Amino acid sequence: MFEAMVRELRDQVPDPAGLADVALIDLAAELHRLEAVVAERTLAVATMLYERRAIELSAEMMLTSDAHDRAEAEIGAALTIGRGGANRLLALGLDLAYRLPATRAALAAGEIDVYRARLISTGTANVADEFIGPVEAAAVAKATGADGRGPVTGARLRHFIDRTIAVLDPDGVRERCRRAKEDRGIHIDPSIDGMSDVTGTLPAEDGRTLDARLSELAMTVCRNDPRSFPARRADALVALCHGQDLLACRCGRDTCAQRTGTRQLARKPLIHVIVTDTTLSGTSEAPGYLDGFGVIDADTCRELAARGVIRPLGPDPTARPDRYRPSADLADSVRATHGSCRWPHCDAAAWDCDIDHTTPFDHAAPDRGGPTVGSNLGPYCRTHHLLKTHGGWHDSQHHDGSITLTAPTGHSYRSYPGGGVALLGRTDPRSGNDPPPF
């Protein structure tokens, strides 16, 4: 049967070498949908095997293993995957079969891929039975684009699921966060080639703080330092353990200020949280939004606000459309609205991104085009900023705050705001005379 299916597939799928660029992209999308359909059948097979082993075990007098172990062992051997991989496959199959039927149907139709199915599965893992129906329905609509805003994946999908759960079951969210924080921990294990593997879990705000602090320290060396940025971040972690405020430069030059420890570190906020006034005052339990992570509970927002700097997010009366660089308030509003890099499905945190003009700023005649206003600005990570500027891509920003990116092949992709402003259900606070996008 397999050989016949392979022959039929090869006969129907054209040779990529003979296709134009547009056809190549279309074919890649069609094959990706086909992969999803095949994956759903694989998950269904694993689930059926588990059910049959469960029936067999119920008739045995002595149990030496359970149905999950038996199915996992057989699936792993047949698919040439380890125990961990077989366990994840079987766990997802059972979750789709017994708890997430709409997600399974979307996967079977090729409307979502395994990655999005797994995001929905893990994102709803602790949802009570009474809420799972509406949460799954909303998640599938967002993942497939059935809500009219195009399919969503990655952090944007996870944020939406978290927000939906927080609205339906705020008490449950608070309890799950409490239990998760109690289970936090760091693990350091020996690796190969004289190295160690460092893994662990931290509260979201602490994880973002550590991430930003390592990047901050990694940037304190001069441009002649020979290490890669990831290597400098790793060394920064060790420097923190030794109580050092700066990372020693390894350029080898006697005149390097950082080598002699005389350079001062320019501090800036390490994390950014968007939260409503009512949550801060305690009259509401609405969640907040942590840049680079997503939805966080109200209690955590208030704890962070107690030791942080609070700034209103709203119109900036000093903003100048004819100036190239946006004011700090305008830049904050743009980042808070979009939430991440505006490239489709890029999850780079907004405060780690560049602020880009959709219509290029006219340096020769600033009043003639490309104004520095919210409706003409959007965050892009450095990689996608350069690709958009020099890679043949073009973007346009719409009245509702969404951005359409057009590839060199002519394919268009629409990206909607997904930051704290959108997730918290607030109107857009961008300055000037820009209309609200929601």
C-alpha positions as a LaTeX table, in Angstrom:
\begin{tabular}{lrrr}
\hline
Residue & $x$ (\AA) & $y$ (\AA) & $z$ (\AA) \\
\hline
Met1 & 0.00 & 0.00 & 0.00 \\
Phe2 & 2.77 & 2.42 & 0.92 \\
Glu3 & 4.63 & 2.00 & $-2.37$ \\
Ala4 & 1.44 & 2.65 & $-4.33$ \\
Met5 & 0.71 & 5.81 & $-2.32$ \\
Val6 & 4.25 & 7.07 & $-2.87$ \\
Arg7 & 4.06 & 6.47 & $-6.62$ \\
Glu8 & 0.73 & 8.26 & $-6.84$ \\
Leu9 & 2.03 & 11.21 & $-4.85$ \\
Arg10 & 5.14 & 11.52 & $-7.02$ \\
Asp11 & 3.02 & 11.39 & $-10.16$ \\
Gln12 & 0.76 & 14.19 & $-8.92$ \\
Val13 & 3.38 & 16.48 & $-7.37$ \\
Pro14 & 5.31 & 18.39 & $-10.05$ \\
Asp15 & 9.08 & 18.58 & $-10.12$ \\
Pro16 & 10.05 & 21.79 & $-8.25$ \\
Ala17 & 12.86 & 22.43 & $-10.73$ \\
Gly18 & 10.32 & 23.16 & $-13.45$ \\
Leu19 & 8.20 & 25.61 & $-11.45$ \\
Ala20 & 8.26 & 29.38 & $-11.32$ \\
Asp21 & 8.71 & 31.11 & $-7.95$ \\
Val22 & 4.98 & 31.72 & $-7.46$ \\
Ala23 & 4.16 & 28.08 & $-8.16$ \\
Leu24 & 6.92 & 26.96 & $-5.79$ \\
Ile25 & 5.36 & 28.87 & $-2.88$ \\
Asp26 & 1.89 & 27.56 & $-3.73$ \\
Leu27 & 3.19 & 23.99 & $-3.88$ \\
Ala28 & 4.98 & 24.37 & $-0.54$ \\
Ala29 & 1.71 & 25.51 & 1.08 \\
Glu30 & $-0.23$ & 22.59 & $-0.44$ \\
Leu31 & 2.36 & 20.03 & 0.70 \\
His32 & 2.34 & 21.53 & 4.18 \\
Arg33 & $-1.42$ & 20.97 & 4.35 \\
Leu34 & $-0.91$ & 17.42 & 3.13 \\
Glu35 & 1.61 & 16.83 & 5.90 \\
Ala36 & $-1.04$ & 17.87 & 8.42 \\
Val37 & $-3.55$ & 15.39 & 7.01 \\
Val38 & $-0.99$ & 12.56 & 7.17 \\
Ala39 & 0.03 & 13.57 & 10.69 \\
Glu40 & $-3.57$ & 13.41 & 11.90 \\
Arg41 & $-3.87$ & 9.86 & 10.54 \\
Thr42 & $-0.63$ & 8.91 & 12.34 \\
Leu43 & $-2.00$ & 10.31 & 15.59 \\
Ala44 & $-5.27$ & 8.45 & 15.03 \\
Val45 & $-3.37$ & 5.19 & 14.50 \\
Ala46 & $-1.42$ & 5.68 & 17.74 \\
Thr47 & $-4.63$ & 6.41 & 19.62 \\
Met48 & $-6.35$ & 3.33 & 18.21 \\
Leu49 & $-3.39$ & 1.17 & 19.21 \\
Tyr50 & $-3.62$ & 2.52 & 22.77 \\
Glu51 & $-7.35$ & 1.77 & 22.93 \\
Arg52 & $-6.82$ & $-1.80$ & 21.76 \\
Arg53 & $-4.04$ & $-2.39$ & 24.27 \\
Ala54 & $-6.29$ & $-1.01$ & 27.01 \\
Ile55 & $-9.00$ & $-3.52$ & 26.08 \\
Glu56 & $-6.48$ & $-6.34$ & 26.09 \\
Leu57 & $-5.13$ & $-5.37$ & 29.49 \\
Ser58 & $-8.57$ & $-5.22$ & 31.04 \\
Ala59 & $-8.87$ & $-8.99$ & 30.38 \\
Glu60 & $-5.49$ & $-9.87$ & 31.90 \\
Met61 & $-5.22$ & $-11.12$ & 35.45 \\
Met62 & $-1.70$ & $-9.75$ & 36.09 \\
Leu63 & $-0.60$ & $-6.37$ & 34.84 \\
Thr64 & 3.10 & $-5.96$ & 34.08 \\
Ser65 & 2.67 & $-2.67$ & 32.18 \\
Asp66 & $-0.13$ & $-0.29$ & 31.29 \\
Ala67 & $-1.71$ & 0.41 & 27.91 \\
His68 & 0.24 & 3.62 & 27.45 \\
Asp69 & 3.59 & 1.89 & 27.95 \\
Arg70 & 2.70 & $-0.88$ & 25.52 \\
Ala71 & 1.43 & 1.46 & 22.81 \\
Glu72 & 4.40 & 3.78 & 23.31 \\
Ala73 & 6.86 & 0.91 & 22.91 \\
Glu74 & 5.25 & $-0.35$ & 19.71 \\
Ile75 & 4.92 & 3.11 & 18.15 \\
Gly76 & 8.50 & 4.00 & 19.02 \\
Ala77 & 9.86 & 0.80 & 17.47 \\
Ala78 & 7.78 & 1.14 & 14.31 \\
Leu79 & 8.54 & 4.84 & 13.73 \\
Thr80 & 12.20 & 4.63 & 14.80 \\
Ile81 & 11.78 & 7.29 & 17.48 \\
Gly82 & 12.83 & 7.30 & 21.11 \\
Arg83 & 10.60 & 6.93 & 24.10 \\
Gly84 & 10.21 & 10.67 & 24.57 \\
Gly85 & 9.12 & 11.20 & 20.98 \\
Ala86 & 6.69 & 8.30 & 21.08 \\
Asn87 & 5.25 & 9.59 & 24.34 \\
Arg88 & 4.68 & 13.08 & 22.91 \\
Leu89 & 3.04 & 11.66 & 19.80 \\
Leu90 & 0.74 & 9.40 & 21.80 \\
Ala91 & $-0.10$ & 12.14 & 24.31 \\
Leu92 & $-1.11$ & 14.55 & 21.54 \\
Gly93 & $-3.15$ & 11.87 & 19.78 \\
Leu94 & $-5.08$ & 11.05 & 22.96 \\
Asp95 & $-5.64$ & 14.73 & 23.74 \\
Leu96 & $-7.08$ & 15.39 & 20.29 \\
Ala97 & $-9.24$ & 12.28 & 20.45 \\
Tyr98 & $-10.73$ & 12.77 & 23.91 \\
Arg99 & $-10.49$ & 16.48 & 24.76 \\
Leu100 & $-9.98$ & 18.55 & 21.61 \\
Pro101 & $-12.21$ & 17.22 & 18.81 \\
Ala102 & $-12.39$ & 20.53 & 16.94 \\
Thr103 & $-8.60$ & 20.76 & 16.87 \\
Arg104 & $-8.39$ & 17.22 & 15.51 \\
Ala105 & $-10.92$ & 18.06 & 12.79 \\
Ala106 & $-8.95$ & 21.15 & 11.76 \\
Leu107 & $-5.75$ & 19.09 & 11.58 \\
Ala108 & $-7.46$ & 16.37 & 9.55 \\
Ala109 & $-8.66$ & 19.00 & 7.07 \\
Gly110 & $-5.18$ & 20.49 & 6.72 \\
Glu111 & $-6.40$ & 23.80 & 8.17 \\
Ile112 & $-3.74$ & 23.76 & 10.90 \\
Asp113 & $-0.44$ & 21.92 & 11.23 \\
Val114 & 0.89 & 19.75 & 14.06 \\
Tyr115 & 2.71 & 22.72 & 15.57 \\
Arg116 & $-0.51$ & 24.70 & 15.99 \\
Ala117 & $-2.36$ & 21.62 & 17.21 \\
Arg118 & 0.30 & 21.14 & 19.87 \\
Leu119 & 0.12 & 24.82 & 20.85 \\
Ile120 & $-3.60$ & 24.44 & 21.46 \\
Ser121 & $-3.04$ & 21.19 & 23.36 \\
Thr122 & $-0.38$ & 22.58 & 25.68 \\
Gly123 & $-2.04$ & 25.98 & 26.00 \\
Thr124 & $-5.29$ & 24.43 & 27.22 \\
Ala125 & $-3.73$ & 21.64 & 29.29 \\
Asn126 & $-4.97$ & 22.96 & 32.63 \\
Val127 & $-8.35$ & 24.30 & 31.52 \\
Ala128 & $-11.28$ & 22.92 & 33.53 \\
Asp129 & $-13.77$ & 20.72 & 31.68 \\
Glu130 & $-16.50$ & 23.35 & 31.99 \\
Phe131 & $-14.43$ & 25.86 & 30.00 \\
Ile132 & $-12.61$ & 23.68 & 27.48 \\
Gly133 & $-15.37$ & 23.86 & 24.84 \\
Pro134 & $-15.45$ & 27.64 & 24.35 \\
Val135 & $-11.68$ & 27.97 & 24.82 \\
Glu136 & $-10.97$ & 25.37 & 22.13 \\
Ala137 & $-13.51$ & 26.87 & 19.75 \\
Ala138 & $-11.91$ & 30.31 & 20.06 \\
Ala139 & $-8.41$ & 28.88 & 19.71 \\
Val140 & $-9.24$ & 26.91 & 16.57 \\
Ala141 & $-10.92$ & 29.94 & 15.00 \\
Lys142 & $-7.81$ & 31.99 & 15.66 \\
Ala143 & $-5.41$ & 29.26 & 14.48 \\
Thr144 & $-7.28$ & 28.64 & 11.21 \\
Gly145 & $-8.12$ & 32.26 & 10.49 \\
Ala146 & $-11.84$ & 31.55 & 10.68 \\
Asp147 & $-12.26$ & 34.77 & 12.64 \\
Gly148 & $-11.49$ & 36.66 & 9.43 \\
Arg149 & $-8.04$ & 37.83 & 10.49 \\
Gly150 & $-5.90$ & 35.15 & 8.88 \\
Pro151 & $-4.28$ & 32.12 & 10.57 \\
Val152 & $-2.20$ & 32.72 & 13.70 \\
Thr153 & 0.59 & 30.62 & 15.16 \\
Gly154 & 3.44 & 30.81 & 17.67 \\
Ala155 & 3.36 & 33.32 & 20.49 \\
Arg156 & 0.39 & 35.18 & 19.03 \\
Leu157 & $-1.75$ & 32.06 & 19.27 \\
Arg158 & $-0.47$ & 31.27 & 22.76 \\
His159 & $-1.22$ & 34.84 & 23.90 \\
Phe160 & $-4.75$ & 34.63 & 22.54 \\
Ile161 & $-5.38$ & 31.31 & 24.30 \\
Asp162 & $-4.03$ & 32.71 & 27.57 \\
Arg163 & $-6.23$ & 35.80 & 27.26 \\
Thr164 & $-9.32$ & 33.69 & 26.52 \\
Ile165 & $-8.66$ & 31.49 & 29.54 \\
Ala166 & $-8.07$ & 34.52 & 31.76 \\
Val167 & $-11.45$ & 35.98 & 30.78 \\
Leu168 & $-13.38$ & 32.75 & 31.34 \\
Asp169 & $-11.55$ & 31.40 & 34.39 \\
Pro170 & $-9.53$ & 34.10 & 36.23 \\
Asp171 & $-9.52$ & 32.17 & 39.51 \\
Gly172 & $-8.16$ & 29.11 & 37.74 \\
Val173 & $-5.41$ & 31.17 & 36.10 \\
Arg174 & $-4.34$ & 32.56 & 39.47 \\
Glu175 & $-4.17$ & 29.10 & 41.04 \\
Arg176 & $-2.27$ & 27.58 & 38.12 \\
Cys177 & 0.25 & 30.44 & 38.22 \\
Arg178 & 0.73 & 29.90 & 41.95 \\
Arg179 & 1.40 & 26.19 & 41.50 \\
Ala180 & 3.74 & 26.81 & 38.56 \\
Lys181 & 5.81 & 29.31 & 40.56 \\
Glu182 & 6.14 & 26.81 & 43.39 \\
Asp183 & 7.55 & 24.29 & 40.90 \\
Arg184 & 10.22 & 26.64 & 39.51 \\
Gly185 & 13.81 & 25.46 & 39.43 \\
Ile186 & 17.16 & 25.54 & 37.63 \\
His187 & 18.97 & 22.40 & 36.51 \\
Ile188 & 22.63 & 22.18 & 35.52 \\
Asp189 & 23.76 & 18.89 & 34.03 \\
Pro190 & 27.08 & 17.74 & 32.56 \\
Ser191 & 27.21 & 17.77 & 28.78 \\
Ile192 & 29.93 & 16.83 & 26.29 \\
Asp193 & 33.20 & 18.51 & 25.31 \\
Gly194 & 33.68 & 20.02 & 28.76 \\
Met195 & 30.37 & 21.88 & 28.76 \\
Ser196 & 27.22 & 21.96 & 30.92 \\
Asp197 & 23.55 & 22.14 & 29.96 \\
Val198 & 21.53 & 24.76 & 31.86 \\
Thr199 & 17.75 & 24.43 & 31.86 \\
Gly200 & 14.99 & 25.50 & 34.17 \\
Thr201 & 11.81 & 27.47 & 34.71 \\
Leu202 & 11.34 & 30.93 & 36.21 \\
Pro203 & 8.34 & 33.22 & 36.66 \\
Ala204 & 7.70 & 35.07 & 33.41 \\
Glu205 & 8.81 & 38.43 & 34.73 \\
Asp206 & 12.05 & 36.99 & 36.16 \\
Gly207 & 12.78 & 35.14 & 32.93 \\
Arg208 & 12.33 & 38.29 & 30.86 \\
Thr209 & 14.47 & 40.27 & 33.33 \\
Leu210 & 17.29 & 37.73 & 33.12 \\
Asp211 & 17.04 & 37.61 & 29.33 \\
Ala212 & 17.24 & 41.39 & 29.03 \\
Arg213 & 20.04 & 41.68 & 31.60 \\
Leu214 & 22.20 & 39.15 & 29.75 \\
Ser215 & 21.72 & 41.00 & 26.48 \\
Glu216 & 22.46 & 44.29 & 28.21 \\
Leu217 & 25.74 & 43.01 & 29.61 \\
Ala218 & 26.66 & 41.34 & 26.32 \\
Met219 & 26.51 & 44.76 & 24.63 \\
Thr220 & 28.94 & 46.44 & 27.04 \\
Val221 & 32.06 & 45.19 & 25.25 \\
Cys222 & 33.64 & 47.08 & 22.37 \\
Arg223 & 33.10 & 46.15 & 18.73 \\
Asn224 & 36.47 & 44.41 & 18.56 \\
Asp225 & 35.50 & 41.69 & 21.03 \\
Pro226 & 35.93 & 38.38 & 19.12 \\
Arg227 & 33.04 & 36.49 & 20.74 \\
Ser228 & 29.63 & 35.94 & 19.16 \\
Phe229 & 26.62 & 37.58 & 20.79 \\
Pro230 & 25.28 & 34.25 & 22.16 \\
Ala231 & 28.72 & 33.49 & 23.64 \\
Arg232 & 28.82 & 36.92 & 25.30 \\
Arg233 & 25.36 & 36.30 & 26.80 \\
Ala234 & 26.60 & 33.01 & 28.24 \\
Asp235 & 29.66 & 34.75 & 29.69 \\
Ala236 & 27.40 & 37.48 & 31.10 \\
Leu237 & 25.54 & 34.88 & 33.16 \\
Val238 & 28.82 & 33.77 & 34.72 \\
Ala239 & 29.80 & 37.41 & 35.29 \\
Leu240 & 26.57 & 37.97 & 37.23 \\
Cys241 & 27.39 & 34.93 & 39.37 \\
His242 & 30.72 & 36.59 & 40.24 \\
Gly243 & 28.99 & 39.83 & 41.19 \\
Gln244 & 30.28 & 41.78 & 38.18 \\
Asp245 & 28.31 & 44.73 & 36.79 \\
Leu246 & 30.11 & 44.74 & 33.44 \\
Leu247 & 31.34 & 42.07 & 31.04 \\
Ala248 & 35.10 & 42.13 & 30.56 \\
Cys249 & 36.05 & 42.79 & 26.95 \\
Arg250 & 38.41 & 40.37 & 25.19 \\
Cys251 & 39.58 & 42.61 & 22.38 \\
Gly252 & 43.12 & 42.60 & 23.82 \\
Arg253 & 43.65 & 46.35 & 23.40 \\
Asp254 & 45.18 & 48.23 & 26.35 \\
Thr255 & 43.17 & 51.35 & 25.48 \\
Cys256 & 39.78 & 49.61 & 25.61 \\
Ala257 & 37.64 & 51.34 & 28.25 \\
Gln258 & 35.73 & 48.18 & 29.00 \\
Arg259 & 38.94 & 46.20 & 29.49 \\
Thr260 & 40.02 & 48.64 & 32.19 \\
Gly261 & 36.57 & 48.70 & 33.77 \\
Thr262 & 36.03 & 52.46 & 33.31 \\
Arg263 & 33.03 & 52.30 & 31.01 \\
Gln264 & 29.67 & 53.11 & 32.56 \\
Leu265 & 26.62 & 51.00 & 31.76 \\
Ala266 & 23.67 & 52.95 & 30.36 \\
Arg267 & 20.66 & 51.47 & 32.13 \\
Lys268 & 17.19 & 51.16 & 30.63 \\
Pro269 & 14.07 & 49.26 & 31.69 \\
Leu270 & 14.60 & 45.52 & 31.44 \\
Ile271 & 10.93 & 44.54 & 31.19 \\
His272 & 7.76 & 46.30 & 30.07 \\
Val273 & 4.27 & 45.50 & 31.35 \\
Ile274 & 1.02 & 46.86 & 29.96 \\
Val275 & $-1.84$ & 46.92 & 32.45 \\
Thr276 & $-5.09$ & 48.80 & 32.93 \\
Asp277 & $-5.61$ & 51.41 & 35.64 \\
Thr278 & $-8.43$ & 49.36 & 37.15 \\
Thr279 & $-6.16$ & 46.35 & 37.57 \\
Leu280 & $-3.52$ & 48.48 & 39.28 \\
Ser281 & $-6.09$ & 49.93 & 41.66 \\
Gly282 & $-7.46$ & 46.48 & 42.50 \\
Thr283 & $-10.97$ & 47.18 & 41.22 \\
Ser284 & $-10.43$ & 44.71 & 38.38 \\
Glu285 & $-8.72$ & 41.36 & 38.04 \\
Ala286 & $-8.12$ & 41.79 & 34.31 \\
Pro287 & $-4.71$ & 40.38 & 33.32 \\
Gly288 & $-1.79$ & 42.39 & 31.99 \\
Tyr289 & 0.69 & 41.87 & 29.19 \\
Leu290 & 4.43 & 41.28 & 29.63 \\
Asp291 & 6.46 & 42.19 & 26.56 \\
Gly292 & 8.20 & 39.16 & 25.15 \\
Phe293 & 6.00 & 36.74 & 27.09 \\
Gly294 & 2.30 & 37.53 & 26.89 \\
Val295 & $-0.57$ & 37.49 & 29.36 \\
Ile296 & 0.23 & 37.60 & 33.09 \\
Asp297 & $-2.21$ & 37.59 & 36.00 \\
Ala298 & $-3.38$ & 40.70 & 37.84 \\
Asp299 & $-1.55$ & 39.88 & 41.08 \\
Thr300 & 1.79 & 39.69 & 39.27 \\
Cys301 & 1.06 & 43.00 & 37.52 \\
Arg302 & 0.48 & 44.74 & 40.84 \\
Glu303 & 3.62 & 43.20 & 42.36 \\
Leu304 & 5.72 & 44.46 & 39.45 \\
Ala305 & 4.10 & 47.91 & 39.52 \\
Ala306 & 4.93 & 48.27 & 43.21 \\
Arg307 & 8.65 & 48.24 & 42.42 \\
Gly308 & 8.57 & 49.65 & 38.90 \\
Val309 & 8.14 & 52.96 & 37.10 \\
Ile310 & 4.55 & 53.62 & 36.00 \\
Arg311 & 4.01 & 55.66 & 32.86 \\
Pro312 & 0.66 & 56.40 & 31.19 \\
Leu313 & 0.22 & 54.97 & 27.72 \\
Gly314 & $-1.53$ & 57.55 & 25.62 \\
Pro315 & $-1.25$ & 60.47 & 23.19 \\
Asp316 & 2.03 & 62.35 & 23.11 \\
Pro317 & 1.33 & 66.08 & 22.65 \\
Thr318 & 4.98 & 66.71 & 21.82 \\
Ala319 & 5.08 & 64.20 & 18.92 \\
Arg320 & 6.27 & 65.73 & 15.63 \\
Pro321 & 5.24 & 63.99 & 12.35 \\
Asp322 & 8.09 & 65.76 & 10.54 \\
Arg323 & 10.79 & 64.29 & 12.78 \\
Tyr324 & 12.42 & 60.99 & 11.86 \\
Arg325 & 12.76 & 59.51 & 15.34 \\
Pro326 & 9.50 & 59.00 & 17.24 \\
Ser327 & 9.29 & 60.28 & 20.79 \\
Ala328 & 9.62 & 57.73 & 23.59 \\
Asp329 & 5.87 & 57.89 & 24.30 \\
Leu330 & 4.96 & 57.36 & 20.65 \\
Ala331 & 7.42 & 54.48 & 20.30 \\
Asp332 & 6.01 & 52.87 & 23.45 \\
Ser333 & 2.47 & 53.18 & 22.10 \\
Val334 & 3.44 & 51.59 & 18.78 \\
Arg335 & 5.18 & 48.70 & 20.54 \\
Ala336 & 2.30 & 48.24 & 22.98 \\
Thr337 & $-0.17$ & 48.08 & 20.10 \\
His338 & 1.68 & 45.62 & 17.88 \\
Gly339 & 3.30 & 43.51 & 20.60 \\
Ser340 & 6.01 & 41.92 & 18.48 \\
Cys341 & 7.77 & 42.11 & 15.15 \\
Arg342 & 5.11 & 42.77 & 12.51 \\
Trp343 & 6.53 & 40.13 & 10.17 \\
Pro344 & 4.02 & 37.28 & 9.85 \\
His345 & 4.51 & 34.81 & 12.71 \\
Cys346 & 7.71 & 36.41 & 14.04 \\
Asp347 & 7.65 & 36.45 & 17.85 \\
Ala348 & 10.50 & 38.90 & 18.51 \\
Ala349 & 9.47 & 41.09 & 21.46 \\
Ala350 & 8.33 & 44.59 & 20.48 \\
Trp351 & 10.77 & 46.39 & 22.79 \\
Asp352 & 13.62 & 44.44 & 21.16 \\
Cys353 & 12.58 & 45.67 & 17.69 \\
Asp354 & 13.36 & 48.67 & 15.51 \\
Ile355 & 10.57 & 51.18 & 14.81 \\
Asp356 & 10.10 & 51.36 & 11.04 \\
His357 & 8.22 & 53.81 & 8.83 \\
Thr358 & 5.73 & 52.03 & 6.55 \\
Thr359 & 5.90 & 54.88 & 4.03 \\
Pro360 & 9.60 & 55.84 & 4.10 \\
Phe361 & 10.42 & 59.08 & 5.84 \\
Asp362 & 11.49 & 61.79 & 3.41 \\
His363 & 14.66 & 63.23 & 4.93 \\
Ala364 & 14.96 & 65.85 & 2.18 \\
Ala365 & 11.40 & 67.13 & 2.68 \\
Pro366 & 9.96 & 65.79 & 5.97 \\
Asp367 & 6.58 & 67.44 & 5.44 \\
Arg368 & 6.10 & 65.72 & 2.07 \\
Gly369 & 5.70 & 62.08 & 3.11 \\
Gly370 & 6.38 & 59.25 & 5.51 \\
Pro371 & 5.14 & 61.02 & 8.66 \\
Thr372 & 6.27 & 59.88 & 12.08 \\
Val373 & 2.82 & 58.98 & 13.40 \\
Gly374 & 1.41 & 55.76 & 14.80 \\
Ser375 & $-0.48$ & 54.83 & 11.64 \\
Asn376 & 2.80 & 54.90 & 9.69 \\
Leu377 & 4.99 & 53.07 & 12.22 \\
Gly378 & 5.52 & 49.45 & 13.17 \\
Pro379 & 8.11 & 47.34 & 14.99 \\
Tyr380 & 10.36 & 44.98 & 13.04 \\
Cys381 & 13.19 & 42.85 & 14.41 \\
Arg382 & 16.53 & 43.73 & 12.88 \\
Thr383 & 16.54 & 40.74 & 10.51 \\
His384 & 13.08 & 41.45 & 9.11 \\
His385 & 13.67 & 45.20 & 9.09 \\
Leu386 & 16.62 & 44.69 & 6.74 \\
Leu387 & 14.68 & 42.16 & 4.66 \\
Lys388 & 11.73 & 44.50 & 4.29 \\
Thr389 & 14.01 & 47.41 & 3.35 \\
His390 & 16.41 & 45.60 & 1.01 \\
Gly391 & 14.87 & 42.21 & 0.22 \\
Gly392 & 12.17 & 43.12 & $-2.25$ \\
Trp393 & 9.28 & 43.02 & 0.24 \\
His394 & 6.73 & 45.83 & 0.55 \\
Asp395 & 4.28 & 46.63 & 3.34 \\
Ser396 & 1.21 & 48.78 & 3.81 \\
Gln397 & $-0.59$ & 49.66 & 7.00 \\
His398 & $-4.39$ & 49.69 & 7.19 \\
His399 & $-6.98$ & 51.67 & 9.12 \\
Asp400 & $-7.45$ & 48.82 & 11.63 \\
Gly401 & $-3.74$ & 48.74 & 12.51 \\
Ser402 & $-3.00$ & 45.61 & 10.49 \\
Ile403 & $-0.11$ & 45.39 & 8.06 \\
Thr404 & $-0.03$ & 43.64 & 4.68 \\
Leu405 & 3.38 & 42.40 & 3.57 \\
Thr406 & 3.86 & 41.54 & $-0.09$ \\
Ala407 & 6.65 & 39.13 & $-1.02$ \\
Pro408 & 8.77 & 39.38 & $-4.18$ \\
Thr409 & 6.58 & 36.62 & $-5.67$ \\
Gly410 & 3.46 & 38.74 & $-5.17$ \\
His411 & 2.07 & 36.64 & $-2.33$ \\
Ser412 & 0.52 & 38.83 & 0.36 \\
Tyr413 & 0.34 & 38.16 & 4.10 \\
Arg414 & $-1.68$ & 40.19 & 6.57 \\
Ser415 & $-0.50$ & 40.67 & 10.13 \\
Tyr416 & $-2.78$ & 42.06 & 12.85 \\
Pro417 & $-1.82$ & 43.87 & 16.07 \\
Gly418 & $-1.31$ & 41.41 & 18.89 \\
Gly419 & 0.17 & 43.46 & 21.72 \\
Gly420 & $-1.16$ & 44.40 & 25.11 \\
Val421 & $-3.53$ & 47.01 & 23.71 \\
Ala422 & $-5.32$ & 44.40 & 21.58 \\
Leu423 & $-5.21$ & 41.63 & 24.17 \\
Leu424 & $-6.52$ & 43.83 & 26.96 \\
Gly425 & $-9.39$ & 45.05 & 24.83 \\
Arg426 & $-8.41$ & 48.70 & 24.94 \\
Thr427 & $-8.60$ & 51.23 & 22.12 \\
Asp428 & $-5.37$ & 52.22 & 20.47 \\
Pro429 & $-3.62$ & 55.04 & 22.35 \\
Arg430 & $-1.44$ & 56.18 & 19.46 \\
Ser431 & $-0.96$ & 59.92 & 19.25 \\
Gly432 & $-1.87$ & 62.51 & 16.67 \\
Asn433 & $-5.08$ & 62.38 & 14.70 \\
Asp434 & $-4.78$ & 58.67 & 13.91 \\
Pro435 & $-8.10$ & 56.83 & 14.05 \\
Pro436 & $-8.30$ & 53.94 & 16.53 \\
Pro437 & $-7.70$ & 50.61 & 14.79 \\
Phe438 & $-10.09$ & 48.50 & 16.87 \\
\hline
\end{tabular}
